[in-house]
Amino acid sequence: MHSQKSISSHSSFMILQIFDLFDAKRNGKIDFGEFVRALSIFHPRTPEAEKIACAFRLYDLRNTGYIEHEELEEMVLALLNESDLNLSEDIVKGIVDKTFNEADINGDGRIDLEEWKEYAAKNPSLLKNMTLPYLMDITLAFPSFVMNSETDVSKWQPKNELINTLPVNKQS
């Protein structure tokens, strides 16, 4: 759960989702360690598998270990809202239906992590916002800080058990 103390009630749905994802201690605050771990997922050198799993957790709004049709629709609407794009309900429904037709390989009406991985591999634009190129500048400017920090996502308090399937990226 996000904390209304730390984030104003006027914040967007998307901001709250991202905050919840990175508030590892579930205390309504993101401390420096959580902030560094959160930024690390957006580093250009972070393995794609970690970015895919992070995006999956972002879309799994109900923490079920699956992305359900309603969750995908909520996220599509939130992303459109963040981009100030207003599309008709029919177009949004078409986007969601097309995504489900392509991603729900086993046809059970929900997308699991393996299906999400395959979908992301076929649709690399899905992850384009998961990389912040300027983080390479930080790596170059402060190599000892960045290169000696650990991205240990196993220490994050996961919303569900899927996080345990993430590889740990330790750089030396």
Secondary structure, DSSP 4 states (H G I P E B T S, - for coil): ---TTTS-TTS-HHHHHHHHHH-TT-SS---HHHHHHHHHTTSTTS-HHHHHHHHHHHH-TT-SSSEEHHHHHHHHHHHHHHTT----HHHHHHHHHHHHHHH-TT-SSEE-HHHHHHHHHH-GGGGGGG--TTHHHHHHHSHHHHHHSEE-GGGS--SSGGGGGSPPEE--
